[in-house]
Amino acid sequence: MSYASTAGIDFGSWHTGSTVTGDRTNRMKEVVDITENRIQAAAPRRRKAARVCFLLSLLWMVFIFMMSQQNADVSTETSLRAGTLVAELVVPGYRDWPAGEQRALAMQIDYPVRKLAHASEYTVLGILYSLSALSVAVVPKRRRLLCTAFPLGVLYAASDEFHQLFVPGRAGRVSDVLIDSSGVLLGIAIVSLFMHIKQFLKTKSVYA
């Protein structure tokens, strides 16, 4: 009887296990190589997407700046027009009201309209910041870069309120910074949700 038999060593099983491990290692290497090739192939598209996203982000920041540059009278008229539009959509028969009553209602809903406009502006900014971050990041770093969109959005919101301190009739408010920041967070959440859904569908199709 051999020593291997005495020791209970099954060289056949050991060889089979080694072969399986080697096959798994080779498959993992193939997956890594395919992933790297795909990343390299997608690099030109990502650079183009990054330029577009950065440009859109910059243009939207300019738009927010210009809206904040309006003095109190112009800003009020802008929000009243928005309030009138909202009233026309949700209040039955609003167009048949006397002009004075229409304006009175528009003034009553002016405050929520303004705050909703703040949140909406920064929701779009949060989406654009998130897309900009994703467009320059490879997959493993996407979540980390996505997190940078929020502090950038908060910083711009704070600078925007500071800017309004120098506009006639306007004021910078901490509450508005919080509302704007909530909008940024909502924009990031929308992009993150889209990413999760896309990844879920992709994984589901692979294992289907």
Sequence and secondary structure as in RCSB ss.txt:
>XXXX:A:sequence
MSYASTAGIDFGSWHTGSTVTGDRTNRMKEVVDITENRIQAAAPRRRKAARVCFLLSLLWMVFIFMMSQQNADVS
TETSLRAGTLVAELVVPGYRDWPAGEQRALAMQIDYPVRKLAHASEYTVLGILYSLSALSVAVVPKRRRLLCTAF
PLGVLYAASDEFHQLFVPGRAGRVSDVLIDSSGVLLGIAIVSLFMHIKQFLKTKSVYA
>XXXX:A:secstr
  HHHHHT  HHHHHHHHHHHHHHHHHHHHHHHHHHHHHHHHHHHHHHHHHHHHHHHHHHHHHHHHHHHS HHHH
HHHHHHHHHHHHHHHSTTGGGS HHHHHHHHHHTHHHHHHHHHHHHHHHHHHHHHHHHHHT  GGGHHHHHTTHH
HHHHHHHHHHHHHHTTSTT    HHHHHHHHHHHHHHHHHHHHHHHHHHHHHHHHHH 
